[in-house]
Amino acid sequence: MTAISPRPDASPEPLLRKARLATDRPEELAAPASYTRRYRAARSIVVGLLRRLGSDSLSIEEEGEVTVFGPGGGIDARILVRDPRAWWYLATEGSIGLGRGFIEGWWTSPDPELVVRVGARNITTLDEIRNRMADLTNPVLDRVRRMTPSPDRSKNREDIGAHYDLGNSFFQLFLDDTMTYSSAVFEQPDMPLRDASMAKYDRLLRKLNVSAGSSLIEIGTGWGGMALRAASEFHAQVTTTTISREQFAEANRRVKSAEAHQTITPGQIRLLEDDWRDLADRAGGRADRLVSVEMIEAVDWRDYPDFFKAIEANITTDGMAGIQAICVPDRRYERTKNTEDFIARFVFPGGFLPSIGTIAQVISRHTRLQLLDVEDFGAHYAETLRQWRERFDGRVEEILALGLDDRFIRLWRFYLAYCEAAFTERHCTVNQLVLVGPDWRPNGLDLRPA
């Protein structure tokens, strides 16, 4: 694979900006007595909660003393607290504070994924209380938020750019050579990551019965993996769009390379750098099929009706759409609408996760689309993330050579571990959903391909 040239202006600054909240306060760095008392109080609160661990064990070392919480018998996680600010920000910011502490080096662990898993396994009671509070408060909060404009297109581009425009050379270091940045599907346990990425594409394309002569629209190009697979192996005519400058440039290079190597025909893939709202005007007509792989996570929940209307407007009335989406359980959806976690704060600005029930509700109320099929493969995302994390940890020196510093390394390491734990413990899931137009009919007794 040809080496990708990094953009000279690629920077992690947009992602790290909010992480400076604590360290930019000189009064905290001086740690006067008032702050020391505050940290001790926060430690007491967190320790009180840790003493209630109902499963697993968490060992915390601080100033040479080790305290073990939990009954054991399951996960054995370990933490080294290096700075008392770790307690305060965990107590006051939850997952945001946990991540902030890791980014700043206030605490560390041989395996932060295990730390997050212990938390996810033991937060059920607190989580349900927060869900019930959201049920009571969201009817009011939702009305307030609906009166506030949702993020405009320039904000969407800014948020997407903050993550995806870090530089193609960075992502190349830990993704496989298909540059697939979404969950793979491992059809066998020892399947190489590259093959598992292809298997994911093939699985979704087979569900949509994509074949020679099919026209396919893709919302969210990524680095071109799905478009190239649909064109080269399924012989579809593809139109794909992204609003990431970095991804557009690299996808364009890869398409030109595929044309030169005659794995696709010239013009078989049409690349657009447009917002999904403009597709009906730019795509050149409705397509037989539409795909969107892990792009809905960048859509604000207030824009879901328009998003699914856009999908409906871009496929024929007997067409099919395949959506791969990271979802939260329906029970937690209302709470996540009005809260921010570590991922939304530090990794995917403006990001938001739907639930399957919400998607079904939106399409039934605002479109004529029907939900035909849902497949859950969250364990495959956990394995994908484990392999990305392993690759990332093995190439830290090369990442530093790109100009990305130690704080960014810690940010990304915790992000990968946090997500792996979330999928392992089913705090969130990944799903392929198949939607069909009102005139779609099955082919006799044929079942959906898997």
C-alpha positions as CSV (number, residue, x, y, z in Angstrom):
1,M,0.0,0.0,0.0
2,T,1.3,3.4,-0.9
3,A,2.4,5.5,2.1
4,I,-0.1,8.2,3.0
5,S,1.4,11.7,3.4
6,P,0.3,13.5,6.6
7,R,-1.3,16.9,6.3
8,P,1.2,19.5,7.7
9,D,-1.7,21.2,9.6
10,A,-3.2,18.1,11.1
11,S,-3.4,18.5,14.8
12,P,-5.0,16.9,17.9
13,E,-5.6,20.3,19.4
14,P,-9.4,20.3,18.9
15,L,-9.7,17.0,20.8
16,L,-7.3,18.0,23.6
17,R,-8.5,21.6,24.1
18,K,-11.1,20.7,26.8
19,A,-8.7,18.4,28.6
20,R,-6.7,21.4,29.6
21,L,-9.6,22.6,31.9
22,A,-7.8,21.4,35.1
23,T,-4.1,21.9,34.3
24,D,-4.6,25.5,33.2
25,R,-5.6,26.5,36.7
26,P,-2.4,27.6,38.5
27,E,-4.2,27.5,41.9
28,E,-4.7,23.8,41.5
29,L,-1.1,23.2,40.6
30,A,0.0,24.9,43.8
31,A,-2.4,22.6,45.7
32,P,-3.2,24.9,48.7
33,A,-4.9,23.5,51.8
34,S,-8.4,24.2,50.5
35,Y,-7.8,22.1,47.4
36,T,-6.1,19.3,49.4
37,R,-9.3,19.1,51.6
38,R,-11.4,19.0,48.4
39,Y,-9.4,16.1,47.0
40,R,-9.6,14.2,50.3
41,A,-13.4,14.6,50.4
42,A,-13.7,13.4,46.8
43,R,-11.5,10.4,47.6
44,S,-13.8,9.5,50.5
45,I,-16.9,9.7,48.2
46,V,-15.3,7.5,45.5
47,V,-13.9,5.0,48.1
48,G,-17.3,4.7,49.6
49,L,-18.8,3.7,46.3
50,L,-15.9,1.3,45.6
51,R,-16.6,-0.5,48.8
52,R,-20.0,-1.5,47.3
53,L,-18.5,-3.4,44.4
54,G,-20.6,-6.5,44.0
55,S,-18.3,-8.4,41.7
56,D,-14.7,-8.5,40.5
57,S,-11.8,-6.6,42.2
58,L,-10.1,-3.3,41.8
59,S,-6.6,-2.7,43.4
60,I,-5.7,1.0,43.9
61,E,-2.1,2.0,44.8
62,E,-1.5,5.5,46.1
63,E,1.7,6.7,47.8
64,G,3.0,3.2,48.2
65,E,-0.2,1.8,49.8
66,V,-2.4,-0.7,48.0
67,T,-6.2,-1.0,48.8
68,V,-8.2,-3.8,47.2
69,F,-12.0,-3.3,46.6
70,G,-14.5,-5.9,45.6
71,P,-15.0,-9.6,46.3
72,G,-12.8,-10.9,43.5
73,G,-13.7,-14.0,41.5
74,G,-13.8,-12.2,38.2
75,I,-11.9,-9.3,36.6
76,D,-8.8,-8.1,38.5
77,A,-8.1,-4.5,37.5
78,R,-5.3,-2.3,38.9
79,I,-4.8,1.4,39.2
80,L,-1.9,3.6,40.2
81,V,-3.0,7.0,41.4
82,R,-0.2,9.6,40.8
83,D,-2.0,12.8,41.6
84,P,-5.0,13.5,44.0
85,R,-6.8,15.5,41.3
86,A,-7.8,12.1,39.9
87,W,-10.2,11.6,42.8
88,W,-11.8,15.1,42.4
89,Y,-12.5,14.9,38.7
90,L,-13.8,11.3,38.9
91,A,-16.2,12.3,41.6
92,T,-17.4,15.5,39.8
93,E,-17.3,14.4,36.1
94,G,-17.8,10.7,36.0
95,S,-16.5,9.1,32.8
96,I,-15.3,12.5,31.6
97,G,-13.2,12.9,34.8
98,L,-12.0,9.3,34.6
99,G,-10.7,9.9,31.0
100,R,-9.3,13.4,31.9
101,G,-7.3,11.8,34.7
102,F,-5.8,9.2,32.4
103,I,-5.0,11.9,29.7
104,E,-3.2,14.1,32.3
105,G,-1.4,11.1,33.8
106,W,-3.0,11.5,37.2
107,W,-3.7,7.8,37.2
108,T,-2.5,4.9,35.1
109,S,-3.2,1.2,34.8
110,P,-1.5,-1.8,33.1
111,D,-4.9,-2.3,31.3
112,P,-7.4,0.5,31.5
113,E,-9.9,-1.7,29.6
114,L,-10.3,-3.8,32.7
115,V,-10.8,-0.7,34.9
116,V,-13.7,0.4,32.7
117,R,-15.2,-3.1,32.6
118,V,-15.3,-3.2,36.4
119,G,-17.1,0.1,36.4
120,A,-19.6,-0.9,33.7
121,R,-20.4,-4.2,35.6
122,N,-21.0,-2.5,38.9
123,I,-22.9,0.6,37.9
124,T,-26.3,-1.0,37.2
125,T,-28.1,0.4,40.3
126,L,-26.8,3.9,39.8
127,D,-27.5,3.7,36.1
128,E,-31.1,2.8,36.7
129,I,-31.5,5.8,39.1
130,R,-30.1,8.1,36.4
131,N,-32.4,6.5,33.8
132,R,-35.5,7.2,36.0
133,M,-34.4,10.8,36.6
134,A,-34.1,11.2,32.8
135,D,-37.6,9.8,32.3
136,L,-38.9,12.6,34.6
137,T,-36.8,15.5,33.3
138,N,-36.5,14.8,29.6
139,P,-40.0,15.9,28.6
140,V,-39.1,19.4,29.7
141,L,-35.4,19.3,28.6
142,D,-36.4,18.0,25.1
143,R,-38.8,20.9,24.5
144,V,-36.0,23.3,25.5
145,R,-33.4,21.6,23.3
146,R,-35.8,21.5,20.3
147,M,-36.1,25.3,20.6
148,T,-32.3,25.5,20.3
149,P,-31.0,25.1,16.8
150,S,-29.3,21.8,16.1
151,P,-25.6,22.0,14.9
152,D,-25.4,23.6,11.5
153,R,-23.3,22.3,8.6
154,S,-20.2,24.3,9.4
155,K,-20.3,22.9,13.0
156,N,-20.8,19.4,11.6
157,R,-17.7,19.8,9.4
158,E,-15.8,21.2,12.4
159,D,-16.7,18.3,14.6
160,I,-16.0,15.7,11.9
161,G,-12.7,17.4,11.1
162,A,-11.6,17.4,14.7
163,H,-11.5,13.6,14.7
164,Y,-11.0,12.4,11.1
165,D,-8.6,15.1,10.0
166,L,-6.0,14.2,12.5
167,G,-4.0,13.0,9.5
168,N,-4.4,9.9,7.3
169,S,-0.9,8.8,8.2
170,F,-2.0,8.5,11.9
171,F,-5.0,6.2,11.2
172,Q,-2.9,4.1,8.8
173,L,-0.7,3.1,11.7
174,F,-3.3,1.1,13.6
175,L,-6.0,0.3,11.0
176,D,-5.6,-2.6,8.5
177,D,-4.6,-1.8,5.0
178,T,-8.3,-1.4,3.9
179,M,-8.4,1.7,6.1
180,T,-11.6,0.4,7.6
181,Y,-12.6,2.4,10.7
182,S,-15.7,0.5,11.8
183,S,-16.4,-2.9,13.3
184,A,-15.1,-5.9,11.5
185,V,-17.0,-9.3,11.4
186,F,-14.8,-12.3,12.3
187,E,-16.3,-15.3,10.6
188,Q,-13.6,-17.5,12.2
189,P,-11.9,-16.7,15.5
190,D,-8.4,-16.5,13.9
191,M,-9.5,-14.4,10.9
192,P,-7.0,-11.6,10.0
193,L,-8.4,-8.2,10.7
194,R,-8.2,-7.2,7.0
195,D,-10.3,-10.2,6.0
196,A,-12.8,-9.5,8.8
197,S,-13.2,-5.9,7.5
198,M,-14.0,-7.2,4.1
199,A,-16.4,-9.8,5.6
200,K,-18.3,-6.9,7.2
201,Y,-18.7,-5.1,3.9
202,D,-19.7,-8.3,2.1
203,R,-22.2,-9.2,4.8
204,L,-24.1,-5.9,4.5
205,L,-23.9,-5.8,0.6
206,R,-25.3,-9.4,0.4
207,K,-28.1,-8.4,2.7
208,L,-29.0,-5.7,0.2
209,N,-28.6,-8.1,-2.7
210,V,-26.1,-5.7,-4.4
211,S,-24.9,-7.1,-7.8
212,A,-23.8,-6.1,-11.2
213,G,-26.1,-3.4,-12.5
214,S,-27.0,-2.1,-9.0
215,S,-26.7,1.6,-8.3
216,L,-25.5,2.3,-4.7
217,I,-25.3,5.5,-2.7
218,E,-23.1,5.7,0.4
219,I,-23.4,8.2,3.1
220,G,-20.0,8.5,4.8
221,T,-17.2,7.5,2.5
222,G,-14.6,6.8,5.2
223,W,-11.4,6.1,3.3
224,G,-13.3,4.4,0.5
225,G,-13.3,0.8,1.7
226,M,-17.0,0.1,1.2
227,A,-17.2,1.9,-2.1
228,L,-14.2,0.0,-3.5
229,R,-15.5,-3.3,-2.3
230,A,-19.0,-2.7,-3.7
231,A,-17.5,-1.6,-7.1
232,S,-14.7,-4.2,-7.5
233,E,-16.4,-7.4,-6.0
234,F,-20.1,-6.7,-6.4
235,H,-19.8,-4.6,-9.7
236,A,-22.1,-1.8,-8.5
237,Q,-22.1,1.7,-9.7
238,V,-21.3,3.8,-6.6
239,T,-21.9,7.4,-5.5
240,T,-20.3,8.2,-2.1
241,T,-20.0,11.3,0.0
242,T,-18.0,12.6,3.0
243,I,-17.5,16.0,4.6
244,S,-14.0,15.1,5.9
245,R,-11.3,16.7,3.8
246,E,-8.7,14.1,4.8
247,Q,-10.9,11.2,4.0
248,F,-12.1,12.6,0.7
249,A,-8.5,13.2,-0.4
250,E,-7.3,9.7,0.5
251,A,-10.5,8.0,-0.9
252,N,-9.9,9.9,-4.2
253,R,-6.3,8.6,-4.3
254,R,-7.4,5.0,-3.7
255,V,-10.1,5.2,-6.3
256,K,-7.7,6.5,-8.9
257,S,-5.3,3.7,-8.0
258,A,-8.0,1.1,-8.4
259,E,-8.9,2.5,-11.8
260,A,-5.2,2.5,-12.8
261,H,-4.9,-1.2,-11.7
262,Q,-8.2,-1.9,-13.6
263,T,-10.0,-3.4,-10.5
264,I,-12.8,-0.9,-11.2
265,T,-13.7,0.9,-14.4
266,P,-13.2,4.7,-14.7
267,G,-16.1,6.5,-13.3
268,Q,-17.6,3.5,-11.6
269,I,-17.2,5.3,-8.2
270,R,-18.3,8.9,-8.0
271,L,-16.8,10.8,-5.0
272,L,-18.6,13.7,-3.5
273,E,-17.6,16.1,-0.7
274,D,-21.1,17.0,0.3
275,D,-23.4,17.0,3.3
276,W,-26.0,14.2,3.4
277,R,-28.7,16.9,3.2
278,D,-27.6,17.7,-0.3
279,L,-27.6,14.2,-1.7
280,A,-30.9,14.4,-3.4
281,D,-29.7,17.3,-5.5
282,R,-26.1,16.0,-6.1
283,A,-26.4,12.2,-6.4
284,G,-28.0,12.3,-9.9
285,G,-31.2,10.4,-9.1
286,R,-32.4,7.7,-6.8
287,A,-30.4,4.5,-6.3
288,D,-31.5,0.9,-5.9
289,R,-29.5,0.6,-2.7
290,L,-28.0,2.8,0.0
291,V,-25.4,2.1,2.7
292,S,-24.1,4.1,5.6
293,V,-21.6,2.5,7.9
294,E,-21.2,4.1,11.4
295,M,-22.0,7.6,10.2
296,I,-25.3,8.1,12.0
297,E,-23.3,8.6,15.2
298,A,-22.4,12.1,13.8
299,V,-26.1,13.0,13.4
300,D,-27.8,15.0,16.2
301,W,-30.9,13.2,17.5
302,R,-33.0,16.3,16.6
303,D,-32.0,15.7,12.9
304,Y,-33.0,12.0,12.8
305,P,-36.3,12.7,11.0
306,D,-34.5,14.6,8.3
307,F,-31.7,12.0,8.1
308,F,-34.1,9.1,7.4
309,K,-36.2,11.3,5.1
310,A,-32.9,11.8,3.1
311,I,-32.4,8.1,3.0
312,E,-35.9,7.6,1.7
313,A,-35.5,10.3,-0.9
314,N,-32.3,8.8,-2.3
315,I,-33.6,5.2,-2.9
316,T,-36.3,3.9,-5.2
317,T,-39.6,3.0,-3.6
318,D,-38.7,-0.7,-3.9
319,G,-35.1,0.0,-2.8
320,M,-33.1,-1.1,0.3
321,A,-30.9,0.7,2.7
322,G,-28.3,-0.9,5.0
323,I,-27.2,1.1,8.1
324,Q,-24.4,0.0,10.4
325,A,-24.9,1.8,13.7
326,I,-23.4,1.9,17.2
327,C,-26.4,1.9,19.5
328,V,-27.2,2.4,23.2
329,P,-29.9,0.2,24.8
330,D,-33.4,1.7,24.5
331,R,-33.5,2.0,28.3
332,R,-30.6,4.4,28.4
333,Y,-31.4,6.4,25.2
334,E,-33.4,9.2,26.9
335,R,-30.6,9.9,29.4
336,T,-27.9,10.0,26.8
337,K,-29.8,12.7,24.8
338,N,-29.0,15.3,27.5
339,T,-25.7,14.1,29.0
340,E,-22.1,14.0,27.8
341,D,-19.6,11.2,28.4
342,F,-15.9,10.8,27.8
343,I,-16.3,10.0,24.1
344,A,-18.5,13.0,23.3
345,R,-16.2,15.3,25.2
346,F,-12.8,14.2,24.1
347,V,-13.0,12.0,21.0
348,F,-16.1,12.6,18.8
349,P,-17.3,16.2,19.3
350,G,-21.0,16.4,18.5
351,G,-21.3,12.6,18.5
352,F,-24.5,10.9,19.6
353,L,-25.7,7.3,19.7
354,P,-29.2,6.2,18.6
355,S,-31.1,3.2,19.9
356,I,-32.8,0.6,17.7
357,G,-36.2,1.5,19.2
358,T,-35.7,5.1,18.4
359,I,-34.7,4.4,14.8
360,A,-37.8,2.2,14.3
361,Q,-39.9,5.0,15.8
362,V,-38.5,7.7,13.7
363,I,-38.9,5.8,10.4
364,S,-42.4,4.8,11.2
365,R,-43.4,8.4,12.1
366,H,-41.5,10.3,9.4
367,T,-41.0,8.0,6.4
368,R,-42.6,5.1,4.6
369,L,-39.5,3.0,5.2
370,Q,-39.9,-0.3,7.0
371,L,-37.4,-2.0,9.3
372,L,-36.8,-5.4,7.8
373,D,-33.8,-6.8,9.7
374,V,-31.5,-6.1,12.7
375,E,-28.3,-8.0,13.4
376,D,-26.2,-7.4,16.6
377,F,-22.5,-8.2,16.6
378,G,-21.1,-6.2,19.5
379,A,-18.6,-8.9,20.5
380,H,-17.0,-8.4,17.1
381,Y,-16.5,-4.7,17.8
382,A,-14.8,-5.5,21.1
383,E,-12.3,-7.8,19.2
384,T,-11.8,-5.2,16.5
385,L,-10.9,-2.6,19.1
386,R,-8.6,-5.0,20.9
387,Q,-6.7,-5.5,17.7
388,W,-6.6,-1.7,17.0
389,R,-5.3,-1.1,20.5
390,E,-2.6,-3.7,20.2
391,R,-1.5,-2.2,16.9
392,F,-1.6,1.3,18.4
393,D,0.5,0.3,21.4
394,G,3.1,-1.4,19.1
395,R,3.6,1.8,17.0
396,V,3.8,4.6,19.6
397,E,7.2,5.8,18.5
398,E,5.9,6.2,14.9
399,I,2.9,8.1,16.3
400,L,5.1,10.4,18.3
401,A,7.2,11.0,15.1
402,L,4.1,12.4,13.5
403,G,4.1,15.2,16.0
404,L,1.4,13.8,18.3
405,D,2.4,14.1,21.9
406,D,2.2,11.9,25.1
407,R,-1.1,13.4,26.1
408,F,-2.6,12.5,22.8
409,I,-1.2,9.0,23.1
410,R,-2.9,8.6,26.5
411,L,-6.1,10.1,25.1
412,W,-6.2,7.6,22.2
413,R,-5.2,4.6,24.4
414,F,-8.0,5.3,26.8
415,Y,-10.5,5.9,24.0
416,L,-9.7,2.4,22.5
417,A,-9.8,0.7,25.9
418,Y,-13.0,2.5,26.9
419,C,-14.8,1.5,23.7
420,E,-13.6,-2.1,23.9
421,A,-14.9,-2.4,27.5
422,A,-18.3,-0.8,26.5
423,F,-18.8,-3.4,23.8
424,T,-17.6,-6.3,25.9
425,E,-20.0,-5.5,28.6
426,R,-22.8,-4.5,26.2
427,H,-22.9,-1.0,27.5
428,C,-23.5,-0.3,23.8
429,T,-23.9,-2.5,20.7
430,V,-23.2,-2.4,17.0
431,N,-25.9,-3.4,14.6
432,Q,-26.6,-3.8,10.9
433,L,-30.1,-2.7,10.1
434,V,-31.9,-3.2,6.8
435,L,-34.6,-0.8,5.8
436,V,-36.8,-1.2,2.7
437,G,-39.1,1.1,0.7
438,P,-42.8,0.6,0.6
439,D,-42.8,-1.2,-2.8
440,W,-40.1,-3.7,-1.9
441,R,-41.1,-7.3,-2.0
442,P,-39.1,-10.5,-1.1
443,N,-38.1,-12.8,-3.9
444,G,-40.5,-15.7,-3.1
445,L,-39.4,-17.7,-0.1
446,D,-35.8,-16.5,-0.2
447,L,-34.4,-15.7,3.3
448,R,-32.0,-12.8,4.0
449,P,-28.4,-13.7,3.3
450,A,-26.1,-13.7,6.3
